[in-house]
C-alpha cells in the first residue's frame, strides 16, 4: 500500500510537469504562431488601407485635372484659337490657370495636329513652348490613343515628357455638336505631386522603379507586398499601371506601425505572464495537495499499518489535517464500533461469549490471587424451543431480548452479563458470595415469571432454570472447572423440574451415579416427555387459533362454522382418496386456517350485500396471502402453508393468487378448493340463498377440469354418497362441527 501511495505522489509531480510542458508547447506551437499571424494580418490590412487611400488620391487628382481642362476647353478664346489655327494670334500668356499644379497645356485642331503648346510659368501664367512644334501630328500621343472617341478622359501614361497624369477634353462649337479641336493638360508624377498626395492621405507615398522592390520581397503584378523596415515603420508596395495596363513602377506607401507593434508585444507579454501564472498555480496546487493530503495520508497509512501489525498507536488523528484528519476520525470511530461489536451480542446487546470469557478469566485469577469472593450464575429459558416453534423465530428473538433486559435490570453495574449461545446466559458477580448470588438469581427468576409472551391472543409465561457457583465450592481450581460446576448446577435445576435455582455443592445438585442402562432409560423417558409436551402445545395452539377463527366467522351469521365444515368435507375427500393419516392431519389443520387472512378485511367488504367493486375484489383476493403471512412465523405449520396459499387456484390456471394450473397446484389445495366451494354453495349469504346438495354437486360436476381437479371431485361425490349427506344432514353437520374435531 505504501509503495502504491508513493507512486501516486510521483504521478502528481509528473502530472504537474506534464501540465507545465503542455502549456509551454501550447505557447510555442499555437499561441505564438497565432499571435504572429494576427500581427501579419493586421499589417496587411493597414497596408491595404494605405494603398487604397493612395489610389483614391491619385484618382481625385486626375478628376480635378479633368475638371480644369474642361473649363479651359469651354472658353471662347480657346474655341477661336482652334478655328483660326496656328495663324491666329491668341495671347494665352495673359491667361492664368486656376490650378498651378498643371505643368503643360496642348491645343490641337480636330485633326489632332498641334496648334500651340504652353507650359505653366511663374505665377501660373502660360508660356509658349516649341516642344512639340506647331503642326505636329499628335495622334500617337497617349492622351489620344486612350479611348479616342471619348469627349473627356483622364489617365496616366508615359510620354516624351516622362510619366504624367493627363486630361483631354474636346473643344466644341456654339451648338455643342461640332468638334473644333482638343485641349490636353499634363502633370508629371513627381515629388511635389506625391508630397501633396502624402499630405492628403497621412502616409508617405512614393514612386519607385519596378526593379527597386524591398529586399527579399517580390511584388506581385496585381497584388500587394508588405515589408517591415524596422519595429516602427511599415511599408507597402503595389505595381502602378498606366491607363493601358502596362506597369510603370511601384507605388510605395510608408507609415508608422509602432502602436500596432507595441499592442502586439503587450498582448504577447500578457499571454506569457498568464501561462507562467498557470504553470505556477499548477505547481502550487501540487504542493498544497502534498502538504494537506498526500503527506498526512502517508502518515495515516503508516499508523494504520502499525496498528494492523499489533503495535501500539496513541492516536490515528494526531497532528493530521484536512481530509486525512476526517478520514482518521472516521477510522477511529469505526474501530470503536468494531471493538464494541466484537464484544457485544448483536441481538440482545449484552456481552458475547468471547468477551465474557476474557473478563471471566481475569476476574477468576484476581479472586484467587487476593482470596476475594466471586460468584457465577448460568441460566436459560425453560422450553424455549417449543415457544420458538409455536410463535416463530421473531417472537423467539423478542423473548431473548426480554430475558436479557430482565437480567440486566436485576444485577449491579459491576456485574457482567453475557449471552453464551442460544437461550443460555451467564452473570459474573465479583465480590459476591454464593448466598447473595442465589438471591440475585431468585430475583431474576421471579421477575421473568411475571412476563407473558405470545401473539394473536395466545400467551405463555416464561420460566428459567439457574445454576449458581461461588469460590467456596470444592473443585473450583481453574476457570474451566468453575464454569463446569455452574453448568452442572443448571442441569440439576432442569432435572429437578425446571423453574428453580440450584447451587453447586448442594446434595441435590450432584451428578447422578447411575449405570449406563439407567442413564439411557432416563434419556428415553425425557425424549418421550418432550415429544408429548410438544404435541400438547401444538394442540393447544391449534385450539386457540380455532377459537380465533370462530370469533372471526361470528362477524357474519351466514359464515358460522364455515372452517369446521370445510375441515369435515376436506377430511372426507382425503379419506376417500386413501391419503396417509399424517397428510389428513395437515389437510384438517389447513382447512381450519384457510380463511384466517380475512381477519384483515373490513366489515364493509366482508358483509357487503351488493356486488363488490374491482378494488374490493382485489382486496378479497389477497386473503390467502395474508393467511400465509400470519402462519409463516410458526414453523410447525410449514406443511399447511401451501394448501392455504393456493386453495383459490383453478385447475385451468385462471385462479389466484399466482394462476397455477393442473398438478402444479398442491393436492391439499385442490382438496380444499372443492370442500370450500361446496360449503360456500350450500350456505346462505347476505346477497343470495344457499343451494341444495344436488344443485351444489351438479355445479361441481360442471366445474370438473376447469375449476376443480376431476379426481378430487369424483372422490368427493363418492364420499357424499357413502356418507348419505343430503339437505337434512347439513344443519346437523354444522351443529356437530367444532374447532377441536379431527
C-alpha atoms as one frame of an Amber mdcrd trajectory, in Angstrom:
protein
   0.000   0.000   0.000   2.850   2.396   0.879   4.548   1.710  -2.451   1.327
   2.425  -4.299   0.896   5.654  -2.351   4.459   6.805  -3.084   3.907   6.127
  -6.752   0.727   8.219  -6.620   2.803  11.148  -5.274   5.210  10.735  -8.157
   2.244  10.692 -10.507   1.077  14.036  -9.098   4.528  15.531  -9.712   4.607
  14.030 -13.213   1.170  15.483 -13.927   2.367  18.931 -12.824   5.451  18.687
 -15.044   3.347  17.456 -17.943   0.958  20.347 -17.330   3.797  22.862 -17.454
   5.289  21.211 -20.554   1.906  21.135 -22.224   1.398  24.835 -21.582   4.870
  25.560 -22.997   4.157  23.506 -26.097   0.803  25.228 -26.453   2.559  28.572
 -26.367   5.237  27.566 -28.882   3.079  25.523 -31.256  -0.141  27.511 -31.205
  -0.268  30.785 -29.282   2.938  32.357 -30.597   2.256  31.433 -34.271  -1.306
  32.620 -33.820  -0.109  35.961 -32.477   2.314  36.313 -35.404  -0.454  35.505
 -37.878  -2.720  38.064 -36.277   0.060  40.666 -36.385   0.737  39.889 -40.049
  -2.949  40.143 -40.874  -3.129  43.482 -39.062  -0.149  44.770 -41.052  -1.637
  43.553 -44.337  -4.939  45.274 -43.553  -3.143  48.514 -42.652  -1.053  48.495
 -45.846  -4.117  47.670 -47.948  -5.922  50.651 -46.453  -2.946  52.939 -47.118
  -2.717  51.819 -50.752  -6.459  52.241 -51.172  -6.206  55.818 -49.926  -3.197
  56.492 -52.209  -5.034  55.223 -55.289  -8.074  57.233 -54.299  -5.917  60.364
 -54.018  -4.491  59.718 -57.490  -7.973  59.354 -58.914  -9.050  62.572 -57.179
  -6.073  64.461 -58.669  -6.906  63.187 -62.154 -10.533  64.181 -61.693  -9.503
  67.692 -60.658  -7.281  67.985 -63.777 -10.174  66.849 -65.974 -12.449  69.492
 -64.441  -9.922  72.275 -65.080  -9.283  71.073 -68.625 -12.997  71.027 -69.381
 -13.286  74.564 -68.062 -10.492  75.712 -70.366 -11.990  73.948 -73.358 -15.226
  75.849 -72.937 -13.598  79.314 -73.117 -14.362  81.414 -76.227 -10.768  82.420
 -76.875  -9.753  78.751 -76.912 -12.516  77.975 -79.399 -11.422  80.878 -81.562
  -7.836  79.735 -81.356  -8.906  76.268 -82.578 -10.885  77.818 -85.500  -8.068
  80.133 -86.513  -5.374  77.505 -86.263  -1.714  78.322 -85.916  -2.230  81.508
 -87.960  -4.455  83.009 -85.295  -2.917  85.280 -82.814  -4.011  84.487 -79.224
  -2.144  85.876 -76.290  -2.511  82.861 -73.893   0.259  84.275 -71.772  -2.183
  86.793 -70.399  -4.223  83.876 -69.029  -3.698  82.209 -65.689  -4.638  78.616
 -64.890  -6.902  78.059 -61.863  -4.646  75.194 -60.710  -0.936  75.933 -60.814
  -0.093  72.244 -60.369  -0.761  71.608 -64.109   2.541  71.546 -65.949   1.680
  71.706 -69.697  -1.259  72.647 -71.980  -1.595  71.471 -75.600  -4.188  72.923
 -78.014  -4.902  70.789 -81.122  -7.276  71.085 -84.046  -9.833  68.477 -84.756
  -7.290  66.517 -86.830  -5.176  66.222 -83.681  -2.474  68.478 -85.072  -0.794
  70.766 -82.581  -1.830  74.409 -82.805   0.112  75.655 -79.800   1.911  74.269
 -76.745   2.180  76.074 -73.429   3.783  75.381 -70.103   2.896  76.889 -66.784
   5.341  79.544 -65.806   5.893  81.651 -62.714   2.683  82.890 -61.162   0.638
  80.299 -63.063   0.888  82.182 -66.396   1.185  80.210 -69.636   4.412  80.428
 -71.557   4.617  79.255 -75.183   6.981  76.386 -75.882   8.127  74.835 -79.147
   8.056  71.253 -77.913   6.189  69.878 -79.636   6.276  72.145 -82.666   3.078
  73.611 -84.103   1.553  71.488 -86.862   2.995  68.268 -85.424   0.604  65.280
 -85.588  -0.148  64.054 -82.059  -2.264  61.019 -82.956   0.300  58.721 -81.327
   0.271  60.650 -78.083  -1.065  58.534 -75.157  -3.736  61.146 -74.478  -5.252
  60.478 -77.943  -4.670  56.709 -78.073  -6.712  56.152 -74.923 -10.414  55.963
 -75.820 -10.141  58.158 -78.937 -13.912  58.501 -79.264 -14.420  59.765 -75.711
 -15.095  63.516 -75.389 -13.472  63.702 -71.953 -10.880  61.406 -70.456  -8.031
  61.364 -67.956  -5.299  58.850 -67.225  -1.665  58.036 -66.525   0.810  57.321
 -69.273   4.441  57.514 -70.333   5.033  60.468 -72.687   8.073  62.153 -74.223
   7.953  64.388 -71.182   8.031  61.421 -68.746   5.373  59.704 -66.618   2.458
  62.099 -66.366  -1.154  62.403 -65.444  -3.143  63.815 -68.372  -6.647  65.101
 -69.123  -8.169  65.523 -72.608 -11.359  67.438 -73.497 -12.992  68.300 -76.844
 -13.414  71.906 -77.884 -16.851  72.236 -79.496 -18.682  74.889 -81.423 -21.557
  77.009 -80.236 -24.043  74.222 -80.882 -22.019  71.729 -78.893 -22.049  69.114
 -81.642 -19.258  70.464 -83.864 -15.768  69.390 -82.804 -13.287  72.270 -83.192
 -10.279  70.689 -81.524  -8.813  69.402 -78.290  -7.224  70.706 -75.118  -4.758
  68.390 -73.356  -3.280  69.144 -69.907  -0.456  67.178 -68.294   1.227  66.979
 -64.908   4.251  64.821 -64.197   4.129  62.197 -61.401   6.989  63.823 -59.487
   7.927  64.516 -55.898   5.683  67.605 -55.452   2.636  65.637 -56.611   3.492
  62.665 -54.336   4.094  65.045 -51.417   0.640  66.545 -51.944  -0.873  63.052
 -52.034   1.039  62.051 -48.859  -0.272  65.106 -47.022  -3.822  64.291 -48.096
  -3.612  60.588 -47.139  -1.498  60.844 -43.969   1.228  58.386 -45.003   4.323
  58.794 -47.126   3.687  57.969 -50.815   6.498  57.411 -53.265   7.009  56.052
 -56.756   9.936  53.711 -57.360  11.144  51.861 -60.418   9.817  48.353 -60.765
  13.289  46.904 -60.239  13.801  48.546 -56.840  11.496  46.416 -54.659  12.043
  45.553 -50.964  14.880  43.113 -50.207  13.719  39.521 -50.237  10.154  40.500
 -51.188   8.579  40.015 -54.612   5.867  42.478 -55.524   3.044  40.697 -57.378
   1.847  42.309 -60.599  -1.741  42.560 -59.404  -1.360  42.492 -55.640   0.412
  43.961 -52.673   3.587  43.318 -50.750   4.181  44.190 -47.099   7.611  44.808
 -45.638   8.558  45.943 -42.168  11.608  48.134 -42.376  12.002  48.309 -38.587
   9.877  47.916 -35.462   8.017  51.173 -36.059   7.962  51.569 -39.866   5.744
  49.558 -42.174   5.965  49.748 -45.970   3.556  48.582 -48.650   4.293  48.017
 -52.335   1.903  47.845 -55.269   2.653  47.760 -59.004   1.415  51.022 -60.622
  -0.071  50.510 -64.099  -0.683  53.205 -66.696  -4.024  53.631 -68.338  -3.070
  50.993 -70.922  -2.314  48.356 -68.228   1.441  48.449 -68.559   3.490  48.547
 -65.331   5.277  51.873 -64.903   6.786  51.416 -61.398   5.991  50.554 -57.797
   3.659  52.680 -55.736   5.164  52.714 -52.241   3.357  53.705 -49.018   5.176
  54.071 -45.739   3.581  54.615 -42.328   4.097  54.345 -38.610   3.116  50.882
 -37.224   4.748  51.314 -33.848   1.422  51.413 -31.994   0.317  48.118 -33.542
   3.692  46.588 -32.748   3.514  47.810 -29.163  -0.006  46.424 -28.693   1.107
  43.102 -30.136   4.098  42.924 -27.815   1.938  43.892 -24.828  -0.580  41.161
 -25.689   2.200  38.635 -26.148   3.636  39.576 -22.748   0.177  39.240 -21.177
  -0.256  35.765 -22.679   3.214  34.743 -21.493   2.544  36.025 -17.993  -0.797
  34.197 -17.934   0.865  30.954 -18.970   3.556  31.393 -16.333   0.855  32.042
 -13.741  -0.939  28.861 -14.843   2.271  26.854 -14.502   2.957  28.402 -11.109
  -0.589  27.747  -9.952  -0.316  24.107 -11.016   2.934  23.754  -9.044   1.309
  25.476  -6.081  -1.678  23.130  -6.198   0.622  20.097  -6.286   2.478  21.482
  -3.271  -0.763  22.182  -1.414  -2.082  18.700  -2.211   1.161  17.191  -0.999
   1.123  19.202   2.247  -2.602  18.915   3.006  -3.417  15.487   1.549  -0.505
  13.336   0.452   1.809  13.744   3.424  -0.944  13.452   6.103  -2.412  10.465
   4.267   1.007   8.797   4.189   1.317   9.370   7.942  -2.158   7.905   8.482
  -1.280   4.842   6.408   1.876   4.252   8.446  -0.155   4.382  11.678  -2.774
   2.013  10.300  -0.034  -0.402   9.226   1.500  -0.328  12.727  -1.942  -0.861
  14.229  -2.544  -3.846  11.963   0.841  -5.279  12.971  -0.230  -5.181  16.632
   1.924  -2.206  17.622   0.615   0.460  19.969  -0.646   3.654  18.352  -1.593
   6.558  20.595  -3.940   8.226  18.118  -4.666   7.929  14.432  -5.712  11.583
  14.113  -2.857  13.298  15.976  -1.118  16.106  14.020  -3.192  15.462  10.901
  -5.163  17.996   8.903  -7.697  18.263   6.142  -9.191  15.155   4.574  -6.652
  12.914   6.301  -7.887  14.163   9.697 -11.517  13.489   8.779 -10.555  10.053
   7.476  -8.583   9.263  10.643 -11.515  10.293  12.848 -13.815   8.054  10.798
 -11.297   5.201  11.217 -11.206   5.744  14.986 -14.994   5.761  15.179 -15.109
   2.600  13.067 -12.509   0.900  15.297 -14.547   1.811  18.379 -17.655   0.422
  16.733 -15.869  -2.768  15.644 -14.481  -3.206  19.143 -17.960  -2.724  20.583
 -19.459  -5.186  18.091 -16.705  -7.731  18.749 -17.631  -7.933  22.441 -21.419
  -7.430  22.202 -24.158  -9.842  21.222 -25.923  -8.352  18.214 -29.421  -9.484
  19.214 -29.604  -8.731  22.932 -26.952  -6.021  23.330 -25.201  -7.795  26.222
 -21.651  -9.144  26.142 -20.903 -12.066  23.854 -19.203 -15.316  24.869 -15.706
 -14.321  23.701 -15.625 -11.066  25.658 -17.237 -12.732  28.672 -14.593 -15.461
  28.625 -11.859 -12.803  28.766 -13.482 -10.951  31.686 -14.306 -14.222  33.442
 -10.691 -15.435  33.309  -9.347 -12.106  34.578 -11.857 -11.937  37.471 -11.257
 -15.571  38.452  -7.477 -15.039  38.578  -7.925 -11.858  40.628 -10.278 -13.577
  43.092  -7.854 -16.496  43.537  -4.830 -14.189  43.911  -6.409 -11.956  46.551
  -8.828 -14.527  48.072 -11.856 -12.452  47.207 -15.422 -13.769  46.751 -16.691
 -14.435  43.219 -19.973 -15.961  42.031 -21.219 -17.169  38.646 -24.821 -17.827
  37.602 -25.644 -19.735  34.386 -29.272 -19.788  33.237 -31.534 -20.498  30.264
 -35.241 -20.311  29.364 -37.354 -23.395  30.007 -38.987 -24.883  26.882 -37.540
 -22.118  24.683 -37.515 -24.332  21.560 -41.222 -25.071  21.881 -42.023 -21.380
  22.271 -39.793 -20.561  19.317 -41.574 -23.154  17.130 -45.018 -22.073  18.277
 -44.684 -18.328  17.937 -41.992 -18.124  15.274 -38.400 -17.030  15.226 -39.230
 -13.357  15.514 -41.120 -13.978  18.717 -38.191 -16.123  19.921 -35.850 -13.182
  19.347 -38.141 -10.937  21.353 -38.118 -13.491  24.193 -34.309 -13.464  24.254
 -34.282  -9.664  24.343 -36.788  -9.700  27.188 -34.698 -12.229  29.134 -31.547
 -10.104  28.658 -33.405  -6.997  29.833 -34.764  -8.742  32.945 -31.274  -9.966
  33.856 -29.692  -6.528  33.308 -32.335  -4.775  35.402 -31.754  -7.100  38.389
 -27.937  -7.018  38.677 -25.387  -4.424  39.718 -23.427  -2.192  37.392 -20.239
  -4.013  38.403 -21.666  -7.387  37.383 -21.175  -8.749  33.858 -23.984 -10.369
  31.881 -23.346 -12.282  28.644 -25.197 -14.429  26.161 -23.277 -17.689  25.841
 -25.319 -19.022  22.922 -28.922 -19.865  22.061 -31.023 -19.116  25.140 -28.160
 -19.599  27.630 -26.957 -16.578  29.623 -24.356 -16.085  32.359 -23.903 -13.465
  35.095 -20.458 -12.931  36.668 -20.713 -11.254  40.077 -17.399 -10.073  41.624
 -17.272  -9.562  45.397 -20.405 -11.698  45.793 -20.942 -14.772  47.984 -22.979
 -17.790  46.997 -25.930 -16.760  49.200 -26.086 -13.285  47.695 -25.739 -14.702
  44.204 -28.650 -17.057  44.872 -30.783 -14.093  45.968 -29.932 -12.249  42.738
 -30.836 -15.366  40.742 -34.141 -15.660  42.608 -34.908 -12.039  41.800 -34.287
 -12.710  38.107 -36.458 -15.863  38.139 -39.340 -14.091  39.886 -39.237 -11.071
  37.593 -39.171 -13.262  34.456 -42.155 -15.282  35.718 -44.214 -12.105  35.721
 -43.705 -11.646  31.985 -46.173 -13.129  29.469 -45.340 -13.518  25.792 -47.305
 -14.678  22.755 -49.105 -13.497  19.678 -52.685 -13.118  18.441 -54.327 -13.930
  21.750 -52.162 -16.973  22.592 -49.821 -16.317  25.529 -47.441 -18.251  27.728
 -45.482 -17.453  30.891 -41.693 -17.712  30.798 -39.680 -19.582  33.383 -35.950
 -20.088  33.829 -33.599 -22.608  35.417 -30.457 -21.199  37.069 -27.232 -22.777
  38.305 -25.069 -20.834  40.810 -21.470 -21.451  41.919 -19.039 -19.482  44.085
 -15.373 -19.761  45.061 -16.111 -21.802  48.206 -17.302 -24.850  46.251 -14.687
 -27.660  46.212 -13.106 -28.316  42.826 -13.171 -24.693  41.618  -9.450 -24.766
  40.870  -9.443 -23.088  37.452 -11.835 -21.107  35.265 -12.931 -24.177  33.267
 -13.772 -26.192  36.371 -15.537 -23.209  37.917 -17.746 -22.784  34.847 -18.458
 -26.539  34.622 -19.734 -26.504  38.223 -22.211 -23.746  37.369 -23.268 -25.649
  34.231 -23.856 -28.842  36.243 -25.969 -26.874  38.721 -28.078 -25.565  35.811
 -28.791 -29.078  34.502 -29.550 -30.233  38.059 -32.226 -27.497  38.220 -33.728
 -28.790  34.969 -33.744 -32.386  36.201 -35.468 -31.227  39.346 -38.399 -29.881
  37.343 -37.197 -26.529  35.942 -38.160 -23.050  37.115 -35.808 -23.242  40.074
 -32.312 -22.395  41.307 -29.612 -24.900  42.229 -26.306 -24.099  43.898 -23.218
 -26.119  43.091 -22.192 -28.164  46.138 -25.752 -28.860  47.339 -26.523 -32.613
  47.515 -29.388 -32.404  45.012 -27.078 -30.767  42.520 -24.563 -33.650  42.421
 -24.451 -35.664  39.178 -26.360 -38.965  39.257 -24.150 -42.047  39.685 -26.189
 -44.498  37.656 -25.424 -47.340  35.285 -25.320 -46.661  31.547 -28.577 -48.599
  31.101 -30.345 -46.449  33.683 -28.976 -43.307  32.064 -30.276 -44.402  28.651
 -33.695 -45.136  30.116 -33.668 -41.684  31.650 -32.802 -40.118  28.280 -35.551
 -42.082  26.500 -38.054 -41.041  29.126 -37.117 -37.413  28.783 -37.416 -37.613
  24.988 -40.891 -39.127  25.224 -41.945 -36.472  27.717 -40.626 -33.733  25.480
 -42.493 -35.165  22.455 -45.692 -35.380  24.496 -45.353 -31.787  25.666 -44.602
 -30.597  22.140 -47.710 -32.351  20.730 -49.820 -30.984  23.557 -48.563 -27.496
  22.955 -49.377 -27.741  19.232 -52.908 -28.945  20.002 -53.400 -26.114  22.439
 -52.195 -23.652  19.839 -54.487 -25.031  17.131 -57.419 -24.925  19.565 -56.603
 -21.301  20.344 -56.482 -20.500  16.643 -59.786 -22.306  16.203 -61.322 -20.020
  18.814 -59.946 -17.009  16.967 -61.432 -18.262  13.694 -64.808 -18.854  15.353
 -64.729 -15.263  16.559 -63.888 -14.128  13.040 -66.750 -16.126  11.490 -69.143
 -14.766  14.104 -68.928 -11.411  12.325 -71.290 -12.910   9.709 -74.060 -15.315
  10.780 -74.026 -16.800   7.263 -70.403 -17.988   7.568 -70.716 -19.506  11.045
 -68.811 -22.830  11.359 -67.525 -22.414   7.770 -63.989 -23.551   8.657 -65.277
 -26.543  10.650 -67.491 -27.655   7.770 -64.683 -27.215   5.223 -62.453 -29.298
   7.507 -65.155 -32.011   7.626 -65.556 -32.107   3.818 -61.772 -31.986   3.201
 -61.229 -34.867   5.641 -63.926 -36.880   3.825 -62.167 -36.340   0.474 -58.741
 -37.229   1.932 -60.103 -40.494   3.423 -61.884 -41.349   0.163 -58.572 -40.833
  -1.701 -56.875 -43.068   0.901 -54.243 -40.467   1.832 -51.901 -41.185   4.808
 -53.062 -40.208   8.278 -50.274 -37.642   8.548 -51.469 -35.934   5.363 -55.048
 -35.992   6.673 -53.907 -34.093   9.805 -52.185 -31.423   7.723 -55.262 -31.033
   5.481 -57.556 -30.725   8.500 -55.375 -28.007  10.047 -55.113 -26.198   6.697
 -58.922 -26.277   6.373 -59.249 -24.674   9.806 -56.757 -21.904   8.878 -57.561
 -21.327   5.193 -59.591 -18.116   5.751 -57.687 -16.663   8.721 -56.395 -13.903
   6.448 -59.941 -12.471   6.259 -59.305 -11.026   9.690 -57.685  -8.125   7.819
 -60.758  -7.417   5.634 -63.052  -4.575   6.737 -66.688  -5.362   7.535 -67.744
  -3.014   4.715 -66.285  -5.542   2.263 -66.839  -8.791   4.114 -70.539  -8.108
   4.892 -71.433  -6.123   1.765 -74.867  -7.103   0.409 -74.359  -5.978  -3.182
 -71.642  -6.789  -5.708 -68.031  -5.896  -4.983 -66.094  -3.255  -6.895 -62.827
  -4.080  -8.669 -60.836  -2.565  -5.819 -62.811  -4.597  -3.246 -62.321  -7.806
  -5.255 -58.574  -7.108  -5.401 -58.588  -6.784  -1.599 -60.543 -10.037  -1.140
 -58.160 -11.907  -3.449 -55.299 -11.052  -1.114 -56.687 -13.006   1.847 -54.792
 -16.264   1.017 -51.522 -14.292   1.015 -52.478 -12.600   4.296 -53.267 -16.013
   5.798 -49.810 -17.265   4.826 -48.164 -14.210   6.387 -49.875 -14.997   9.677
 -48.756 -18.650   9.526 -45.159 -18.063   8.355 -43.857 -17.371  11.849 -44.970
 -20.828  13.097 -42.512 -23.492  11.971 -44.778 -26.494  12.679 -47.328 -25.161
  10.121 -44.932 -25.354   7.164 -46.884 -28.274   5.642 -50.193 -26.384   5.821
 -48.980 -23.158   4.176 -49.098 -24.395   0.505 -52.675 -25.638   0.884 -53.825
 -22.323   2.371 -51.943 -20.225  -0.171 -53.258 -21.952  -3.293 -56.788 -23.093
  -2.330 -58.296 -20.465  -4.679 -56.268 -21.583  -7.713 -58.334 -23.108 -10.566
 -57.453 -26.322 -12.377 -57.371 -24.485 -15.746 -54.951 -21.804 -14.424 -57.416
 -18.897 -14.165 -57.390 -18.691 -10.356 -55.427 -16.576  -7.901 -53.046 -15.554
  -6.395 -50.458 -16.976  -8.860 -52.505 -18.590 -11.664 -51.214 -22.145 -11.169
 -52.834 -24.971 -13.146 -53.210 -28.768 -13.098 -50.817 -30.803 -10.988 -48.683
 -27.741 -10.197 -51.376 -26.884  -7.629 -50.649 -28.819  -4.394 -53.083 -31.730
  -3.848 -54.118 -30.391  -0.429 -55.029 -27.042  -2.047 -57.119 -28.830  -4.726
 -58.990 -30.716  -1.973 -59.622 -27.501  -0.023 -60.888 -25.830  -3.209 -63.659
 -28.436  -3.659 -64.584 -28.514   0.041 -64.631 -24.702   0.292 -66.739 -24.345
  -2.880 -69.284 -26.954  -1.737 -69.811 -25.266   1.627 -69.993 -21.812   0.014
 -72.698 -23.025  -2.424 -74.799 -24.765   0.219 -74.586 -21.850   2.700 -76.680
 -18.705   2.615 -75.033 -15.302   2.114 -76.259 -11.774   2.612 -76.604 -11.395
  -1.161 -78.140 -14.857  -2.020 -79.629 -18.022  -0.592 -77.899 -21.385  -0.335
 -78.164 -24.124  -2.984 -79.378 -27.618  -2.310 -76.960 -30.540  -2.107 -77.997
 -31.771  -5.557 -77.537 -28.335  -7.119 -74.143 -27.900  -5.497 -72.976 -31.336
  -6.655 -74.145 -30.551 -10.184 -72.082 -27.337 -10.100 -69.039 -29.383  -9.035
 -69.586 -31.776 -11.951 -69.753 -28.857 -14.396 -66.502 -27.474 -12.948 -64.526
 -30.727 -13.438 -61.366 -29.982 -15.432 -61.900 -26.217 -15.416 -62.250 -25.002
 -11.838 -61.701 -28.307  -9.983 -59.463 -31.371 -10.180 -61.632 -34.159 -11.718
 -60.148 -36.779  -9.378 -60.921 -34.690  -6.295 -64.495 -34.039  -7.491 -65.034
 -37.746  -8.109 -63.678 -38.575  -4.645 -66.000 -36.007  -3.040 -69.058 -37.301
  -4.923 -68.253 -40.799  -3.751 -67.755 -39.608  -0.158 -71.086 -37.723  -0.173
 -72.857 -40.798  -1.434 -71.108 -43.031   1.092 -71.966 -40.683   3.966 -75.548
 -40.268   2.742 -75.393 -36.489   3.075 -78.472 -34.639   1.903 -80.172 -31.349
   2.719 -81.452 -32.638   6.081 -77.963 -33.562   7.196 -76.402 -30.133   6.534
 -77.890 -28.455   9.604 -76.937 -31.431  11.807 -73.360 -31.461  10.465 -72.993
 -27.745  11.051 -74.179 -28.099  14.645 -71.887 -31.046  15.388 -68.791 -29.402
  13.871 -66.349 -27.862  16.338 -62.851 -26.397  16.055 -61.324 -29.201  18.042
 -62.678 -32.039  15.929 -60.439 -34.041  13.682
